[in-house]
Amino acid sequence: MQIHNKIFAKADVIVTPTTGMTAYSISKNALKTGELDYVNGGTIIRYQIAGNFLGLPAITVPVGYDKAGLPIGLQFIGKPWSEPTLMHLAFAMQALCIADYRKPKVFYDILGKK
């Protein structure tokens, strides 16, 4: 927390990628029983760990796609009680990026809205 407090003394928000990599392929064996891939799993959650352990508010917004068409997100991590600032930033970033949003190749409409 001391490291984050030093950063927050100079900045209102920490900006990171949402994940350390885009999604990787799931092996066929994992479809039945699940998968625990420590290497890829650690890379995926790399930027979320500190905020979660320290109880800092954070929000993520999709901002683009990699070469394979997989989504890339941007995460904003704030000081304690800075949720309104994070919501404003996320709204502004989404407004800038929304024109490029695409429906995923595999999409389940759980709300029944097309």
Summary of the structure (lengths in Angstrom):
residues: 114
radius of gyration: 16.5
end to end distance: 43.6
largest distance: 47.8
contacts: 243
relative contact order: 0.18
helix: 39%
strand: 18%
